[in-house]
Amino acid sequence: MKLSLFIEKYFWAFLILGLLLGLIAPVYNDFLMLLLKPLLMIMLFLVFLKTDVAQIFTKIRNYRQMTFLALSFMIVIPLLLFFTINIFDQTLAVGVLLLTSMPAAVASPALTDIVKGNIALSTSIVMITSIIAPLTVPFLFWLIQFEGLSVNPWLLFKDLAVVIIVPVIASQVIKRYLSQSITKKIHLITSVNIIILSLMVYIAMASQRDVILSDFSGVLWHIFLLYVVSILLHFIGHFLGFTEDRKGKIAITISSAYKNNGMAIVLAVLYFEPAILVLMVLSELPWNTLLVPYRKVIQYKQQKK
């Protein structure tokens, strides 16, 4: 088996390895933290290299459905979860708002492929949610203004715009002039992104290692709640895809439950208190482990039919 295929098949193992190494053998310094934003931009650039942005939007004919999904994923669901959780845990509520307000994960098409879903629909959702994120994320944090939230909506907009739009434009320019070279190497992109994401997880985990281990019982409680939120997002995604066939439901569920954690970690580093960063790092646990049981549920339901 080729190394790239091995990495793709066991992507979850590499991500969990990043988590464990961050706890067991942490290396933390300001330089590594500064690498998080460029690493995220490289990930987005590589994903968009595989995507013809113009063609994706041309194929999106059901604009009503895409508008409904985009507003649900980026505005309605984050606010509902925030106001519900804020009743008993404000820090967790802010963390969940940040996490759920992120666009669909850049790995969503690959995850959708693993579960045998509609890859084209998944890619479309990734593109749309990524492009509107610079507007919707600052809007959410402006809307829920309260004391202790150290985030400037304008700076958040600027950072998101740079992080997302620059890779989109750069990828399409490169594709236009170096399309043959890219075609030859395109099979490596997913595996390279898994390694980059694992490195980002390691850096973020190492930065918060002492905080996590100093309050292990509190961390376990937050991990449990993050799993509950993630499972709930699976159910919500499945419900939102009620008009779709099995493959469409899978794509929408993946887009709902698997958010761009890397982007959330970068924003947490830049704008939020350490407790929020810890939550973003911990969110990698359900992100990395729930796909396998979800795939088994899908397979079981398919076998029953």
Helices and strands as residue ranges (DSSP letters): H 3-9, H 11-24, H 30-34, H 36-49, H 53-59, H 63-71, I 72-76, H 77-85, H 90-100, H 108-114, H 119-143, H 153-177, H 179-185, G 186-188, H 189-207, H 209-214, H 216-240, H 246-257, H 261-271, H 274-282, H 284-289, H 291-304
